[in-house]
Every structure is written in structure tokens, then in C-alpha cells.
Amino acid sequence: MLVQDITGSFARATDFASQALRAQAARQQQVILQFSDYNREQQLKLTQLCHQLDGVVQATPDQLTVLLSQAAGRLLTKQWSQVFHNHATVQLQLTQIMKQYEIYWQAGTHRFNLTKRPMIYGIMNITPDSFYDGGRYETMDDVLTHVAEMLQAGADVIEVNGQTTRPGFKEVTPEVELDRTLPYIRAIKKRFPEAVLAIDTYKYPVMKAVVTEGVSIINDVNAFTDDPRKLALMADSRVGLLTMHSSREQEYADLTGSMRHFFEHNLAELTSAGIDLERIALDQGIGYSKVAHGEQDYVMMRNIDEFNYLQRPMMVAISRKGYLGLLLGLKKEDRLAMTLVTETAMMLKGGRILRVHDVAETQQLVTLLDRIETGYWLATPQ
């Protein structure tokens, strides 16, 4: 028996049906597999197995084509040896096919497989004016206690922030930002040496200072391209980059198309500077529209799957944001439930990095959704 991935062939086709199928597969994180050189018994077993995985199957005596979710494709690979005992070559081929769809994020010495499991990215604000918890953690004991709680609850990353970028924010100098963050970065690394640390900053002097402090991820709302020194610094480092799209300075006639252009151009700039693609993750910039908490935010919540074709992890950064106040009249302290609803919708469309204030509840969300995503009934075909 032979198997091949024919997803890419539909991208090269010129007829509308093929183009539409390829676009659908890319958005929904699906793969199109084609099996051939099988006997009648093998065809029946394979067809039954693909139906159990909720695949769309087209069978002929000589060829079987199936459209599967990537999660189902991975389960098919695991199930193969139980169903077809003498076809190790096909299992190897399936393994190789599915491996090319895995999304990794290299951040310092850490390499996260975000296909296998979404990342929980905990926010540790050390600012007096952050929109949700500004001024809440004022002492070193407060910060270290909260970091311990987040790590215990399942945070994969702790992001330290010394400059808010909320709508209407007041900029502080790099010196003030470093005074706010460096002592805590050092203390967290000392108390929790295995913790993966990130920083939210758009200032080159701050980036330069923290690169040598054990920070693994830099989150830049300016996408690293506003200062050529940033590109050189990033190229010479190993940190992971979280690059964000912002539309605070402009309006778009075609938001999704403009965002595609932005990310494609931004990725090209970063990689041309010598930054490995696997080090880059993306953020749509929800809350960074020209009209704060306006209609563009909802478009970005909906269209996150339009960027799956880039094969880079996309951040979901909506935790307790102001849209929930404007739309539903919720105070900041009452926005957790609706935050989780929005995160669910975006995670199901491909969001793999959940930037959150509430780690324990997000861990429950990830665990439940992962179980649902792999919830196929795989009785062994007879």
C-alpha cells in the first residue's frame, strides 16, 4: 500500500473547486491523503477507519482519497499498526507526512511543540497602570508568590511587563522600564531556575539588556522592524520573537487581506535579517486597532484561521480586555467567563499561545478542548 499527501497539489490547481478545497484545508488545519496499491480487504478496513475519524472519503477500486483533520491524521498514524500489521512503510510515510504539519516555537533553549499542546503564557505585570492588574503586585514577595501560583497552575511561560501599551498609555523611559523589570527577572530566575521568561517591550535598550538575563521570549508590539538595531540584536541571539500586527495608526478597507500582507512582509523581513522562522510567533493585535475595542477586534477573533497557512503559532491575547466591558457591560473582575469563551473560539480555529491572567482556569480549558479534539471512537475494523 502507498500513501501520499496531495494537499499541495490543490494549491497548484486552477479550477475553483480545487482552490476552494485547498483553502478550506489550510484554514481548518486539515490534510488531504491519497492511498493506492491496496487489495479489496485493505480498502474496506481503511475506508472504515477513515470514517471513524470523521474523514471525507472518496473511494475507487484503485485509489482512496480522504480529507482529515490534522488531529485525526495523527490518530490514524498511531492506529495504523493495529489495523495493518504488515505495512510499517505506510506508517513511516504517514509519520513523515504529519510531522511536516507540526508547529514548533524555538525560544532560547526551549523548543515548544505547539501542535501537540497549546502554550499557556502567564502575564506578570509589574506596572502601576496596566489595564487589569496594574499596581496589584507591588513588592518582590507579591510578585514571586504570584509567579509560583501561575507555575503551579500550569503556566509554560511567565511574561514580565514594565510598560503598558493599553489604549492611551503613557510611555516611560527605557531606564524606568528596566528598573521595574530587571530585579524581578533576576529574582524569578533565581527562585524558579526552570521557568521560561518573556518580556513585553518595544524598546531596543530594554531588549539589549534582557537578552543577557536569561529571557527566552521578547514580545514586541512594533513587530521588531521599527529599529534596524532590533533585527541585528535578534539575529545574534536565540530568543523567541512574538511579533505583533498593529493598526492603531491606520484604517483598512480589507482587514484580513491587509493582515495577510503585513505578516507575510514581516516574516520576510525578519527571516531576511537572519532570524530563523521557527523562532517567530505571531499576534494579531486585538485591542490595537485605531478605534479601541471596536469592530476590528471581532474580525480578528473570527479570522484567526485565515493565517494558519503561514504555519507559525498565533497568540490569543484577549484576556479580560475592554471589548467585554463595551459589549457586555462587564467590569474587569467579572470578565473571566467570557474571556474563556473567546479563547475557546480562537483556540478551535488555530490559536496556540494563550496569553492570560488566569492560568488555572485556562489550563482546565486547554485540557478539556484537547480531549474533545481527540475524541474519536476507534473500534478496530474487522
C-alpha positions in Angstrom: 0.0 0.0 0.0 1.2 3.6 -0.8 0.2 6.9 0.7 0.9 10.5 -0.2 -0.1 14.0 0.9 -1.8 15.7 -2.1 -2.8 18.8 -0.2 -0.3 20.9 -2.1 -1.4 19.8 -5.5 -4.7 21.5 -4.9 -2.9 24.8 -4.3 -1.4 24.5 -7.8 -4.7 23.6 -9.5 -6.5 26.3 -11.5 -10.1 25.1 -11.2 -12.3 26.7 -8.5 -13.3 23.5 -6.7 -9.6 22.5 -6.1 -8.6 26.0 -5.0 -11.6 26.1 -2.6 -10.7 22.7 -1.1 -7.1 23.8 -0.6 -8.1 27.0 1.1 -10.6 25.1 3.3 -7.9 22.5 4.3 -5.5 25.3 5.2 -8.0 27.2 7.3 -9.4 24.2 9.1 -6.0 22.6 9.6 -6.8 19.6 7.5 -4.8 17.3 5.3 -5.7 15.5 2.1 -4.2 12.0 1.8 -4.3 9.6 -1.1 -3.9 5.8 -0.7 -3.3 3.4 -3.6 -2.0 -0.1 -4.4 -4.3 -1.9 -2.0 -6.5 -5.0 -2.1 -10.2 -5.2 -1.5 -9.9 -6.1 2.2 -7.4 -3.4 2.9 -9.6 -0.8 1.1 -12.6 -1.8 3.3 -10.6 -1.6 6.5 -9.0 1.8 5.5 -12.4 3.2 4.5 -14.0 2.2 7.8 -11.1 3.6 9.8 -11.2 6.9 7.9 -15.0 7.1 8.5 -14.4 6.5 12.2 -12.1 9.5 12.1 -14.8 11.6 10.5 -12.9 11.9 7.3 -14.5 12.8 3.9 -13.7 9.8 1.8 -13.8 9.2 -1.9 -13.0 5.6 -3.0 -12.4 3.9 -6.3 -11.1 0.4 -6.8 -7.6 1.8 -7.4 -7.4 4.8 -5.2 -8.8 6.3 -1.9 -8.7 10.0 -1.2 -9.6 11.3 2.3 -9.8 14.7 3.9 -8.9 14.6 7.6 -8.3 17.0 10.4 -4.7 17.1 11.5 -5.7 15.6 14.9 -7.4 12.7 13.1 -4.3 12.3 10.9 -2.1 11.9 13.9 -4.5 9.3 15.3 -4.6 7.5 12.0 -0.8 7.2 12.2 -1.0 5.8 15.7 -3.8 3.4 14.8 -2.1 2.1 11.7 -0.1 -0.8 13.2 -3.1 -2.2 15.0 -5.1 -2.4 11.7 -2.4 -3.1 9.1 0.2 -5.2 10.8 2.5 -5.7 7.8 2.6 -2.2 6.5 5.3 -0.4 8.5 6.4 1.5 5.5 3.0 3.2 5.2 3.1 4.1 8.9 6.5 5.7 8.4 5.2 7.7 5.5 2.2 8.8 7.5 4.5 9.8 10.3 6.6 11.9 8.0 3.6 13.5 6.4 2.0 14.5 9.7 5.4 15.7 11.0 5.5 18.5 8.4 2.3 19.9 9.8 3.7 20.2 13.3 4.3 23.8 14.5 7.3 24.4 16.8 8.4 27.6 18.5 12.1 27.8 19.4 12.6 30.2 22.3 16.1 30.3 23.8 17.0 26.8 24.7 13.3 25.7 24.7 11.6 24.2 21.7 7.8 24.0 22.1 5.7 21.7 20.0 2.5 23.8 19.8 0.8 21.2 17.6 0.9 18.7 20.4 -0.3 21.1 23.1 -1.2 24.9 23.2 1.0 27.1 25.4 -0.3 28.9 28.5 1.5 32.2 28.6 1.1 33.8 32.0 1.1 37.6 32.4 3.1 39.1 35.3 2.5 42.9 35.2 4.9 45.0 37.2 3.3 48.3 36.3 1.1 50.7 38.2 -1.1 51.3 35.2 -1.8 48.1 33.3 -5.5 47.8 32.4 -6.4 44.8 34.6 -3.9 44.3 37.4 -1.8 47.4 37.4 -0.4 48.1 40.9 -1.7 44.8 42.3 1.8 43.3 42.7 3.9 45.9 44.4 6.5 44.0 46.3 9.0 41.3 45.5 7.1 38.8 47.7 3.9 39.7 45.9 5.5 39.0 42.5 7.2 35.8 43.5 4.1 34.4 45.2 2.0 35.1 42.1 4.7 33.6 39.8 4.7 30.5 42.0 0.9 30.3 41.7 1.0 30.6 37.9 3.7 28.0 37.5 2.0 25.6 39.9 -1.3 26.1 37.9 0.4 25.1 34.6 1.9 28.2 33.0 4.5 27.4 30.4 5.8 30.9 30.2 5.9 33.9 32.6 5.9 37.3 30.9 7.3 40.2 32.8 5.9 43.6 31.8 7.3 47.0 32.8 5.5 49.3 30.2 1.8 49.0 29.5 0.6 49.6 25.9 -3.1 49.9 26.7 -5.0 52.5 24.7 -3.8 55.9 25.7 -0.8 54.6 27.6 1.9 56.9 28.8 5.4 56.0 27.7 8.2 55.5 30.3 11.9 55.7 29.6 14.0 52.5 29.0 15.7 53.2 32.3 12.4 53.2 34.2 11.3 50.1 32.4 14.5 48.3 33.3 14.3 49.5 36.9 10.8 47.9 37.0 11.7 44.6 35.4 15.3 43.6 35.8 15.2 43.0 39.6 12.2 40.7 39.1 13.6 38.9 36.1 16.7 38.1 38.2 14.7 37.1 41.3 12.4 34.8 39.3 15.3 33.1 37.6 16.9 32.6 41.0 13.8 31.2 42.7 12.5 29.3 39.7 15.5 28.4 37.5 13.5 26.2 35.2 10.9 28.9 34.4 10.7 30.2 30.9 10.7 34.0 31.0 9.4 36.5 28.5 9.2 40.3 28.4 6.8 42.6 26.7 8.8 45.6 25.4 9.2 47.6 22.2 12.4 49.4 23.3 15.8 48.4 21.9 17.8 49.3 25.1 15.5 47.1 27.1 15.8 44.2 24.6 19.5 44.5 24.6 19.7 44.5 28.4 17.4 41.5 28.9 18.9 39.2 26.3 21.8 38.5 28.6 19.5 38.0 31.6 18.0 34.6 30.6 14.9 35.9 29.0 13.7 33.4 26.4 11.0 35.4 24.6 10.6 39.1 23.6 7.1 40.3 22.7 7.2 43.5 20.6 4.0 45.4 19.7 6.1 47.2 17.0 7.0 43.9 15.2 10.8 44.4 15.5 11.0 46.4 12.3 10.8 50.0 13.6 14.5 50.0 14.6 17.2 48.2 12.5 19.2 47.6 15.7 16.5 45.2 16.8 16.9 43.0 13.8 20.7 42.7 14.3 20.2 42.0 18.0 17.6 39.3 17.4 19.7 37.7 14.7 22.6 37.4 17.1 20.5 36.0 19.9 18.5 32.8 20.4 15.3 34.4 21.9 11.9 33.6 20.6 10.2 36.6 18.9 6.5 37.4 19.3 5.8 39.9 16.5 2.5 41.8 16.6 0.3 43.4 13.9 -1.0 46.9 15.0 -3.5 49.1 13.2 -3.6 52.0 15.7 -2.2 54.3 13.0 -4.4 53.4 10.1 -7.7 52.1 8.9 -8.1 49.2 6.4 -10.6 48.7 3.6 -9.7 44.9 3.6 -8.6 44.0 7.1 -7.9 40.3 6.6 -6.1 40.9 3.3 -4.0 43.7 4.8 -3.1 41.5 7.8 -2.0 38.7 5.5 0.2 41.2 3.7 1.6 42.5 7.0 2.5 39.1 8.3 4.0 37.9 5.1 6.1 41.0 4.7 7.1 41.0 8.4 8.1 37.3 8.3 10.2 38.0 5.2 11.9 41.0 6.9 12.7 39.0 10.0 14.0 35.9 8.2 16.0 38.0 5.7 17.8 39.5 8.7 19.0 36.0 9.7 16.3 35.1 12.2 15.2 31.5 11.9 11.5 31.2 11.0 11.0 28.6 13.9 11.8 31.4 16.4 8.9 33.6 15.3 5.3 33.6 16.6 2.5 35.9 15.6 0.0 38.2 17.4 -3.0 39.7 15.5 -3.0 42.7 17.8 -6.5 42.5 19.2 -7.1 45.8 21.1 -4.6 47.7 19.0 -7.0 49.0 16.4 -7.5 52.7 15.6 -10.8 52.5 17.4 -10.1 50.8 20.7 -12.3 47.7 21.3 -14.2 48.3 18.1 -15.3 46.2 15.2 -11.8 45.2 14.0 -11.3 43.3 17.2 -14.2 41.0 16.5 -12.9 40.4 12.9 -9.6 39.3 14.4 -11.2 37.0 16.8 -13.1 35.4 13.9 -10.4 35.4 11.2 -7.5 33.8 13.1 -7.7 30.7 11.0 -7.0 32.8 7.9 -3.4 32.8 8.9 -2.9 29.0 9.5 -1.3 28.8 6.1 1.7 30.7 7.5 2.5 27.7 9.7 3.5 29.9 12.6 1.9 29.8 16.0 -0.7 32.5 16.6 -1.2 34.1 20.0 -4.6 34.6 21.6 -4.3 37.8 23.6 -7.8 38.8 24.7 -7.7 38.2 28.5 -10.2 40.4 30.3 -9.8 43.2 27.6 -12.1 46.2 27.3 -14.3 44.8 24.5 -16.1 42.8 27.2 -16.9 46.0 29.0 -18.2 47.8 26.0 -20.2 44.8 24.6 -21.5 43.1 27.7 -21.1 45.8 30.4 -18.7 43.6 32.4 -16.3 45.0 35.0 -12.7 43.9 34.8 -13.1 41.5 37.7 -16.2 39.9 36.0 -14.7 39.1 32.6 -13.1 35.7 33.2 -16.0 33.6 31.9 -16.4 35.5 28.6 -12.6 35.6 28.2 -12.6 31.8 28.3 -15.5 31.7 25.8 -13.5 33.9 23.4 -10.3 31.9 23.9 -12.2 28.7 23.2 -13.5 30.1 19.9 -10.0 31.2 18.8 -8.2 28.1 20.0 -10.5 25.9 18.0 -9.5 27.9 14.9 -5.8 27.5 15.4 -4.7 29.8 18.3 -1.9 28.0 20.0 -0.5 30.5 22.5 -2.9 31.7 25.2 -1.7 34.9 26.9 -3.7 35.0 30.1 -4.1 36.4 33.6 -6.0 33.4 34.9 -3.7 30.3 34.4 -5.6 27.7 36.4 -8.9 28.2 34.5 -7.0 28.3 31.2 -5.3 25.0 32.0 -8.7 23.5 32.5 -9.9 24.9 29.2 -6.8 23.5 27.3 -7.2 20.1 28.9 -10.9 19.8 28.0 -10.6 21.1 24.5 -7.7 18.8 23.8 -9.7 15.9 25.0 -12.6 16.9 22.8 -10.4 17.4 19.8 -9.0 13.8 20.0 -12.4 12.3 21.0 -12.8 9.8 18.2 -14.3 6.3 18.7 -11.8 3.9 17.2 -13.2 0.4 17.3 -10.7 -1.8 15.4 -12.1 -2.6 11.9 -12.8 -6.3 11.5 
